């Protein structure tokens, strides 16, 4: 009788060791003086105040509050697997959590990833973690740990799943909770880069099942292939948002921030509004991206369904004091971010 081994069951520990050996060089480039190195340990260490071991100065917080977020990439991963294009889904993973964290006015501190796949693939893992690390570098967030789960029998060959976990920090006095939002505050929408990471079950149904398109098909309305459009990574809003908060003040000039994900514009804005207030969106006040018009036509999707599922071209919305709205828009333009005044806050009718 043949002896049972872990390798024969689908998990090769030698290949796993090869995968792990490729990651330190990727994650270490995201480290700041706040990261306390614990080579070979079972956890990641991060300090809020004081000096690091190497003498680097660490920002001091008077009354810090930790902010945590978690999310995944969803079925957008299926398109990455169809095309064998995995370099940017790690950006999506980071963006979906850190963009949530800044809605509270929090500075993302560190990130953890979870990669699950049917068998170890050192090349694939390196590509995925490289994308995660690039996004962490862009937002100033340290990638201090993660988990690679080899789940034989759970996924089809070539498939995988990703999850991410972000921890940020905010001064208690500067936490944005929407309570300072007032009647007649203005709404400024910041352009998205595309579909981001929401609605891909509907997207895949429309594009591949209903329309019968292939990932490499060229779409004249978009000026690119199906895959190039749908795999465009989620925009990272952390640095622009933190800069605006520093300049205009949390709960003063910037009174609310909403990340526009599943649920669309109105549902995500309603999450941050105090009782008695609602948003009044000005129709046709921003440029709906071509991809959404294309999807709607391709699948004969009702306008109400589009607005509930997709961001429709706005990835982040700021609620701002009216007298600083023009200055905020100018600042965003200087950052290279298209933005639009899309409406205002009004009292609910009784």
C-alpha beads as a LAMMPS data file, in Angstrom:
LAMMPS data file: protein, C-alpha beads

350 atoms
349 bonds

1 atom types
1 bond types

-500.0 500.0 xlo xhi
-500.0 500.0 ylo yhi
-500.0 500.0 zlo zhi

Masses

1 110.0

Atoms # bond

1 1 1 0.000 0.000 0.000
2 1 1 1.378 3.398 -1.000
3 1 1 2.055 5.725 1.903
4 1 1 -0.065 8.844 2.040
5 1 1 1.838 12.143 1.845
6 1 1 0.881 15.790 1.959
7 1 1 2.357 16.201 -1.522
8 1 1 0.146 13.448 -2.961
9 1 1 -2.911 15.136 -1.423
10 1 1 -2.136 18.322 -3.328
11 1 1 0.162 20.345 -1.071
12 1 1 3.878 20.371 -1.875
13 1 1 5.737 21.908 1.063
14 1 1 8.924 22.337 -0.977
15 1 1 7.073 24.449 -3.548
16 1 1 5.406 26.344 -0.686
17 1 1 8.843 27.165 0.729
18 1 1 9.887 28.470 -2.698
19 1 1 6.802 30.701 -2.778
20 1 1 7.508 32.111 0.680
21 1 1 11.142 32.817 -0.184
22 1 1 10.064 35.266 -2.907
23 1 1 7.865 37.468 -0.710
24 1 1 10.208 39.260 1.761
25 1 1 11.744 41.454 -0.936
26 1 1 8.250 42.518 -2.035
27 1 1 6.797 43.330 1.369
28 1 1 9.903 44.960 2.879
29 1 1 9.778 47.823 0.389
30 1 1 6.463 48.898 1.949
31 1 1 7.939 49.184 5.454
32 1 1 8.221 52.479 7.318
33 1 1 10.043 53.220 10.606
34 1 1 6.850 52.204 12.417
35 1 1 7.247 48.555 11.434
36 1 1 9.113 46.482 14.009
37 1 1 10.848 43.649 12.235
38 1 1 10.167 40.189 13.599
39 1 1 11.818 37.929 11.076
40 1 1 10.410 34.436 11.295
41 1 1 7.727 35.424 13.792
42 1 1 4.031 34.606 13.799
43 1 1 2.659 38.137 13.580
44 1 1 3.393 41.623 12.267
45 1 1 4.365 44.385 14.695
46 1 1 3.541 48.053 14.224
47 1 1 3.966 50.979 16.607
48 1 1 1.947 54.186 16.818
49 1 1 4.130 56.483 18.913
50 1 1 7.791 56.993 19.819
51 1 1 11.014 56.027 18.054
52 1 1 11.653 52.921 16.016
53 1 1 14.528 50.570 16.723
54 1 1 16.607 52.208 14.002
55 1 1 15.988 55.672 15.425
56 1 1 13.373 56.742 12.917
57 1 1 10.794 59.212 14.190
58 1 1 7.271 57.818 14.409
59 1 1 4.284 60.111 14.239
60 1 1 2.706 60.826 17.620
61 1 1 -1.028 60.572 18.256
62 1 1 -2.630 62.235 21.254
63 1 1 -5.804 60.154 21.341
64 1 1 -5.540 57.506 18.598
65 1 1 -8.455 55.399 17.461
66 1 1 -7.818 52.338 15.309
67 1 1 -9.945 51.897 12.196
68 1 1 -10.267 48.464 10.552
69 1 1 -11.572 47.425 7.141
70 1 1 -11.723 44.216 5.150
71 1 1 -12.788 43.335 1.620
72 1 1 -11.954 41.222 -1.408
73 1 1 -11.776 41.621 -5.165
74 1 1 -14.812 39.477 -5.968
75 1 1 -15.522 37.854 -9.309
76 1 1 -13.322 40.329 -11.151
77 1 1 -10.710 37.687 -10.367
78 1 1 -12.428 35.354 -12.830
79 1 1 -11.558 37.742 -15.661
80 1 1 -7.956 37.876 -14.463
81 1 1 -7.887 34.072 -14.568
82 1 1 -9.513 33.952 -18.017
83 1 1 -6.797 36.202 -19.417
84 1 1 -3.870 35.136 -17.216
85 1 1 -3.454 38.804 -16.243
86 1 1 -2.889 38.993 -12.504
87 1 1 -0.560 41.945 -11.999
88 1 1 -3.200 44.523 -11.012
89 1 1 -5.820 42.633 -8.979
90 1 1 -3.637 43.210 -5.924
91 1 1 -4.213 46.930 -6.423
92 1 1 -7.964 46.289 -6.371
93 1 1 -7.560 44.324 -3.151
94 1 1 -5.776 47.133 -1.332
95 1 1 -7.971 49.881 -2.759
96 1 1 -11.238 48.373 -1.603
97 1 1 -10.110 48.490 2.037
98 1 1 -7.972 51.626 2.223
99 1 1 -10.569 53.665 0.341
100 1 1 -13.051 52.651 3.038
101 1 1 -10.642 53.620 5.819
102 1 1 -10.222 57.178 4.598
103 1 1 -13.992 57.680 4.773
104 1 1 -13.460 57.913 8.543
105 1 1 -10.518 60.258 8.061
106 1 1 -8.095 57.475 8.943
107 1 1 -4.545 57.127 7.722
108 1 1 -4.008 53.493 6.635
109 1 1 -1.178 52.028 8.688
110 1 1 -0.756 48.427 7.663
111 1 1 -2.297 45.765 5.466
112 1 1 -2.612 41.983 5.579
113 1 1 -3.469 39.765 2.639
114 1 1 -4.997 36.314 2.313
115 1 1 -4.400 34.312 -0.855
116 1 1 -6.235 31.015 -1.340
117 1 1 -5.477 28.688 -4.245
118 1 1 -5.742 24.970 -5.116
119 1 1 -2.005 24.401 -5.341
120 1 1 1.146 26.378 -4.755
121 1 1 2.322 28.474 -7.683
122 1 1 5.369 30.604 -6.798
123 1 1 5.196 32.667 -9.995
124 1 1 1.514 33.515 -9.573
125 1 1 1.898 34.343 -5.887
126 1 1 4.818 36.641 -6.624
127 1 1 2.774 38.517 -9.238
128 1 1 -0.211 38.879 -6.907
129 1 1 1.807 40.077 -3.930
130 1 1 3.791 42.433 -6.157
131 1 1 0.537 44.204 -7.073
132 1 1 -0.499 44.369 -3.424
133 1 1 2.888 45.810 -2.478
134 1 1 2.742 48.441 -5.239
135 1 1 -0.614 49.660 -3.984
136 1 1 0.579 49.710 -0.376
137 1 1 3.589 51.766 -1.401
138 1 1 1.372 54.253 -3.234
139 1 1 -0.809 54.895 -0.187
140 1 1 1.970 54.708 2.414
141 1 1 0.602 51.552 4.023
142 1 1 2.930 48.782 5.233
143 1 1 2.294 45.216 4.091
144 1 1 3.333 43.497 7.305
145 1 1 1.882 40.032 6.937
146 1 1 -0.417 37.657 5.170
147 1 1 -1.482 34.085 4.643
148 1 1 -1.171 31.777 1.669
149 1 1 -3.691 28.949 1.950
150 1 1 -3.246 25.918 -0.274
151 1 1 -6.754 24.461 -0.415
152 1 1 -6.603 21.349 -2.551
153 1 1 -10.047 20.520 -3.939
154 1 1 -11.620 23.874 -3.043
155 1 1 -10.885 25.673 -6.317
156 1 1 -10.612 24.660 -9.943
157 1 1 -7.092 24.585 -11.418
158 1 1 -5.885 28.100 -12.202
159 1 1 -8.370 29.788 -9.853
160 1 1 -7.732 31.595 -6.580
161 1 1 -9.314 34.090 -4.214
162 1 1 -8.034 37.156 -2.391
163 1 1 -9.024 38.943 0.794
164 1 1 -7.448 41.969 2.412
165 1 1 -7.423 43.550 5.839
166 1 1 -6.436 47.149 6.586
167 1 1 -5.846 48.861 9.922
168 1 1 -5.661 52.645 10.066
169 1 1 -5.588 55.319 12.728
170 1 1 -7.304 58.636 13.319
171 1 1 -7.199 61.180 16.095
172 1 1 -10.445 60.837 17.987
173 1 1 -11.189 64.541 17.503
174 1 1 -10.746 64.191 13.728
175 1 1 -12.811 61.073 13.062
176 1 1 -15.255 61.745 10.241
177 1 1 -18.578 60.210 11.215
178 1 1 -20.977 62.438 9.276
179 1 1 -22.327 64.160 12.373
180 1 1 -21.013 67.551 11.244
181 1 1 -22.828 67.391 7.864
182 1 1 -25.343 70.203 7.501
183 1 1 -28.189 71.287 5.262
184 1 1 -26.884 72.902 2.038
185 1 1 -23.427 71.304 2.219
186 1 1 -22.212 70.488 -1.282
187 1 1 -21.343 67.136 -2.847
188 1 1 -18.126 66.815 -4.855
189 1 1 -17.652 63.603 -6.800
190 1 1 -14.184 62.405 -7.764
191 1 1 -13.931 60.387 -10.963
192 1 1 -13.483 56.627 -10.837
193 1 1 -11.103 54.727 -13.096
194 1 1 -13.869 52.436 -14.328
195 1 1 -15.920 49.644 -12.795
196 1 1 -13.456 49.313 -9.899
197 1 1 -14.298 45.987 -8.173
198 1 1 -18.074 45.980 -8.007
199 1 1 -20.834 44.460 -10.101
200 1 1 -18.712 41.862 -11.873
201 1 1 -21.264 39.077 -11.597
202 1 1 -23.592 41.247 -13.688
203 1 1 -20.748 42.425 -15.924
204 1 1 -19.655 38.864 -16.722
205 1 1 -23.233 37.812 -17.438
206 1 1 -23.779 40.713 -19.828
207 1 1 -20.414 40.676 -21.591
208 1 1 -19.667 36.974 -21.885
209 1 1 -23.023 35.183 -21.600
210 1 1 -25.472 37.599 -23.239
211 1 1 -23.212 39.394 -25.721
212 1 1 -20.915 36.419 -26.303
213 1 1 -17.768 38.560 -26.322
214 1 1 -14.267 37.355 -25.561
215 1 1 -11.721 39.137 -23.347
216 1 1 -9.502 40.041 -26.316
217 1 1 -12.346 41.475 -28.428
218 1 1 -11.837 45.134 -29.320
219 1 1 -14.700 47.483 -28.358
220 1 1 -14.849 50.640 -30.541
221 1 1 -16.977 52.525 -27.989
222 1 1 -14.240 52.046 -25.410
223 1 1 -11.191 52.266 -27.642
224 1 1 -9.718 49.163 -26.031
225 1 1 -10.301 45.453 -25.561
226 1 1 -12.833 43.979 -23.158
227 1 1 -10.054 42.783 -20.840
228 1 1 -8.190 46.099 -20.880
229 1 1 -11.348 47.883 -19.768
230 1 1 -12.604 45.422 -17.190
231 1 1 -9.211 44.806 -15.577
232 1 1 -8.501 48.512 -15.053
233 1 1 -7.579 48.656 -11.345
234 1 1 -9.571 50.505 -8.717
235 1 1 -8.401 54.067 -8.138
236 1 1 -6.575 54.702 -4.851
237 1 1 -7.938 57.837 -3.165
238 1 1 -5.920 57.818 0.047
239 1 1 -3.231 60.424 -0.574
240 1 1 -5.583 62.983 -2.219
241 1 1 -8.151 62.576 0.558
242 1 1 -5.595 62.893 3.350
243 1 1 -4.132 65.988 1.687
244 1 1 -7.579 67.599 1.503
245 1 1 -8.287 66.758 5.134
246 1 1 -4.990 68.335 6.151
247 1 1 -5.688 71.505 4.194
248 1 1 -9.409 72.007 4.797
249 1 1 -9.942 70.208 8.096
250 1 1 -11.819 67.078 9.081
251 1 1 -15.425 67.800 10.076
252 1 1 -14.870 71.428 9.111
253 1 1 -14.211 71.972 5.415
254 1 1 -14.520 68.222 4.691
255 1 1 -17.543 66.972 6.599
256 1 1 -18.139 63.571 5.045
257 1 1 -16.564 61.057 2.678
258 1 1 -18.293 58.177 0.912
259 1 1 -16.581 55.408 -1.049
260 1 1 -18.916 54.522 -3.927
261 1 1 -18.983 50.738 -4.144
262 1 1 -21.824 48.203 -4.309
263 1 1 -25.104 50.034 -3.785
264 1 1 -24.104 52.948 -5.967
265 1 1 -24.164 56.653 -5.256
266 1 1 -27.324 57.175 -3.225
267 1 1 -27.031 54.091 -0.989
268 1 1 -23.400 54.767 -0.077
269 1 1 -24.033 58.457 0.608
270 1 1 -27.004 57.614 2.818
271 1 1 -24.675 55.620 5.083
272 1 1 -22.914 58.780 6.273
273 1 1 -25.831 61.232 6.551
274 1 1 -27.319 62.257 9.917
275 1 1 -31.000 61.653 10.554
276 1 1 -33.197 64.244 8.917
277 1 1 -30.888 64.896 5.966
278 1 1 -30.712 63.459 2.471
279 1 1 -28.701 64.006 -0.683
280 1 1 -30.131 65.860 -3.664
281 1 1 -28.236 64.710 -6.755
282 1 1 -28.156 67.030 -9.767
283 1 1 -28.894 64.984 -12.917
284 1 1 -26.217 65.013 -15.650
285 1 1 -23.794 66.890 -13.395
286 1 1 -20.865 64.542 -14.087
287 1 1 -19.506 62.548 -17.005
288 1 1 -20.713 58.951 -16.892
289 1 1 -17.815 56.826 -18.126
290 1 1 -18.248 55.107 -21.524
291 1 1 -17.961 51.641 -19.972
292 1 1 -21.236 52.110 -18.111
293 1 1 -23.122 53.315 -21.177
294 1 1 -21.718 50.344 -23.099
295 1 1 -22.744 47.836 -20.420
296 1 1 -26.234 49.300 -20.127
297 1 1 -26.808 49.074 -23.858
298 1 1 -25.220 45.646 -24.158
299 1 1 -27.449 44.118 -21.478
300 1 1 -30.541 46.311 -21.797
301 1 1 -30.069 47.148 -18.120
302 1 1 -32.578 49.477 -16.477
303 1 1 -31.167 52.839 -15.390
304 1 1 -32.215 52.189 -11.789
305 1 1 -30.318 48.890 -11.807
306 1 1 -27.194 50.558 -13.199
307 1 1 -27.286 53.245 -10.526
308 1 1 -27.717 50.711 -7.743
309 1 1 -24.950 48.338 -8.874
310 1 1 -22.197 50.563 -10.306
311 1 1 -20.295 53.716 -9.363
312 1 1 -21.297 55.285 -12.704
313 1 1 -18.020 57.194 -12.933
314 1 1 -17.651 58.497 -9.368
315 1 1 -15.455 56.521 -6.990
316 1 1 -15.418 58.874 -4.017
317 1 1 -17.778 61.652 -2.934
318 1 1 -16.915 64.445 -0.513
319 1 1 -19.453 66.383 1.524
320 1 1 -17.963 69.858 1.933
321 1 1 -18.790 73.212 3.449
322 1 1 -20.201 75.412 0.636
323 1 1 -17.663 78.207 0.996
324 1 1 -14.679 75.858 0.428
325 1 1 -16.189 73.860 -2.447
326 1 1 -14.439 75.808 -5.216
327 1 1 -11.089 75.556 -3.441
328 1 1 -11.512 71.807 -2.937
329 1 1 -12.315 71.370 -6.643
330 1 1 -9.260 73.416 -7.616
331 1 1 -7.060 71.346 -5.326
332 1 1 -8.337 68.123 -6.872
333 1 1 -7.655 69.485 -10.343
334 1 1 -4.078 70.258 -9.313
335 1 1 -3.787 66.618 -8.234
336 1 1 -4.909 65.531 -11.693
337 1 1 -8.271 64.222 -10.504
338 1 1 -11.419 65.019 -12.457
339 1 1 -14.164 66.163 -10.145
340 1 1 -17.709 67.457 -10.302
341 1 1 -20.173 69.300 -8.103
342 1 1 -22.963 66.762 -8.182
343 1 1 -25.538 68.079 -5.717
344 1 1 -26.135 69.123 -2.144
345 1 1 -27.463 68.043 1.216
346 1 1 -31.059 68.979 2.014
347 1 1 -33.505 68.345 4.822
348 1 1 -35.923 65.471 4.460
349 1 1 -39.461 66.478 3.874
350 1 1 -41.668 65.723 6.873

Bonds

1 1 1 2
2 1 2 3
3 1 3 4
4 1 4 5
5 1 5 6
6 1 6 7
7 1 7 8
8 1 8 9
9 1 9 10
10 1 10 11
11 1 11 12
12 1 12 13
13 1 13 14
14 1 14 15
15 1 15 16
16 1 16 17
17 1 17 18
18 1 18 19
19 1 19 20
20 1 20 21
21 1 21 22
22 1 22 23
23 1 23 24
24 1 24 25
25 1 25 26
26 1 26 27
27 1 27 28
28 1 28 29
29 1 29 30
30 1 30 31
31 1 31 32
32 1 32 33
33 1 33 34
34 1 34 35
35 1 35 36
36 1 36 37
37 1 37 38
38 1 38 39
39 1 39 40
40 1 40 41
41 1 41 42
42 1 42 43
43 1 43 44
44 1 44 45
45 1 45 46
46 1 46 47
47 1 47 48
48 1 48 49
49 1 49 50
50 1 50 51
51 1 51 52
52 1 52 53
53 1 53 54
54 1 54 55
55 1 55 56
56 1 56 57
57 1 57 58
58 1 58 59
59 1 59 60
60 1 60 61
61 1 61 62
62 1 62 63
63 1 63 64
64 1 64 65
65 1 65 66
66 1 66 67
67 1 67 68
68 1 68 69
69 1 69 70
70 1 70 71
71 1 71 72
72 1 72 73
73 1 73 74
74 1 74 75
75 1 75 76
76 1 76 77
77 1 77 78
78 1 78 79
79 1 79 80
80 1 80 81
81 1 81 82
82 1 82 83
83 1 83 84
84 1 84 85
85 1 85 86
86 1 86 87
87 1 87 88
88 1 88 89
89 1 89 90
90 1 90 91
91 1 91 92
92 1 92 93
93 1 93 94
94 1 94 95
95 1 95 96
96 1 96 97
97 1 97 98
98 1 98 99
99 1 99 100
100 1 100 101
101 1 101 102
102 1 102 103
103 1 103 104
104 1 104 105
105 1 105 106
106 1 106 107
107 1 107 108
108 1 108 109
109 1 109 110
110 1 110 111
111 1 111 112
112 1 112 113
113 1 113 114
114 1 114 115
115 1 115 116
116 1 116 117
117 1 117 118
118 1 118 119
119 1 119 120
120 1 120 121
121 1 121 122
122 1 122 123
123 1 123 124
124 1 124 125
125 1 125 126
126 1 126 127
127 1 127 128
128 1 128 129
129 1 129 130
130 1 130 131
131 1 131 132
132 1 132 133
133 1 133 134
134 1 134 135
135 1 135 136
136 1 136 137
137 1 137 138
138 1 138 139
139 1 139 140
140 1 140 141
141 1 141 142
142 1 142 143
143 1 143 144
144 1 144 145
145 1 145 146
146 1 146 147
147 1 147 148
148 1 148 149
149 1 149 150
150 1 150 151
151 1 151 152
152 1 152 153
153 1 153 154
154 1 154 155
155 1 155 156
156 1 156 157
157 1 157 158
158 1 158 159
159 1 159 160
160 1 160 161
161 1 161 162
162 1 162 163
163 1 163 164
164 1 164 165
165 1 165 166
166 1 166 167
167 1 167 168
168 1 168 169
169 1 169 170
170 1 170 171
171 1 171 172
172 1 172 173
173 1 173 174
174 1 174 175
175 1 175 176
176 1 176 177
177 1 177 178
178 1 178 179
179 1 179 180
180 1 180 181
181 1 181 182
182 1 182 183
183 1 183 184
184 1 184 185
185 1 185 186
186 1 186 187
187 1 187 188
188 1 188 189
189 1 189 190
190 1 190 191
191 1 191 192
192 1 192 193
193 1 193 194
194 1 194 195
195 1 195 196
196 1 196 197
197 1 197 198
198 1 198 199
199 1 199 200
200 1 200 201
201 1 201 202
202 1 202 203
203 1 203 204
204 1 204 205
205 1 205 206
206 1 206 207
207 1 207 208
208 1 208 209
209 1 209 210
210 1 210 211
211 1 211 212
212 1 212 213
213 1 213 214
214 1 214 215
215 1 215 216
216 1 216 217
217 1 217 218
218 1 218 219
219 1 219 220
220 1 220 221
221 1 221 222
222 1 222 223
223 1 223 224
224 1 224 225
225 1 225 226
226 1 226 227
227 1 227 228
228 1 228 229
229 1 229 230
230 1 230 231
231 1 231 232
232 1 232 233
233 1 233 234
234 1 234 235
235 1 235 236
236 1 236 237
237 1 237 238
238 1 238 239
239 1 239 240
240 1 240 241
241 1 241 242
242 1 242 243
243 1 243 244
244 1 244 245
245 1 245 246
246 1 246 247
247 1 247 248
248 1 248 249
249 1 249 250
250 1 250 251
251 1 251 252
252 1 252 253
253 1 253 254
254 1 254 255
255 1 255 256
256 1 256 257
257 1 257 258
258 1 258 259
259 1 259 260
260 1 260 261
261 1 261 262
262 1 262 263
263 1 263 264
264 1 264 265
265 1 265 266
266 1 266 267
267 1 267 268
268 1 268 269
269 1 269 270
270 1 270 271
271 1 271 272
272 1 272 273
273 1 273 274
274 1 274 275
275 1 275 276
276 1 276 277
277 1 277 278
278 1 278 279
279 1 279 280
280 1 280 281
281 1 281 282
282 1 282 283
283 1 283 284
284 1 284 285
285 1 285 286
286 1 286 287
287 1 287 288
288 1 288 289
289 1 289 290
290 1 290 291
291 1 291 292
292 1 292 293
293 1 293 294
294 1 294 295
295 1 295 296
296 1 296 297
297 1 297 298
298 1 298 299
299 1 299 300
300 1 300 301
301 1 301 302
302 1 302 303
303 1 303 304
304 1 304 305
305 1 305 306
306 1 306 307
307 1 307 308
308 1 308 309
309 1 309 310
310 1 310 311
311 1 311 312
312 1 312 313
313 1 313 314
314 1 314 315
315 1 315 316
316 1 316 317
317 1 317 318
318 1 318 319
319 1 319 320
320 1 320 321
321 1 321 322
322 1 322 323
323 1 323 324
324 1 324 325
325 1 325 326
326 1 326 327
327 1 327 328
328 1 328 329
329 1 329 330
330 1 330 331
331 1 331 332
332 1 332 333
333 1 333 334
334 1 334 335
335 1 335 336
336 1 336 337
337 1 337 338
338 1 338 339
339 1 339 340
340 1 340 341
341 1 341 342
342 1 342 343
343 1 343 344
344 1 344 345
345 1 345 346
346 1 346 347
347 1 347 348
348 1 348 349
349 1 349 350
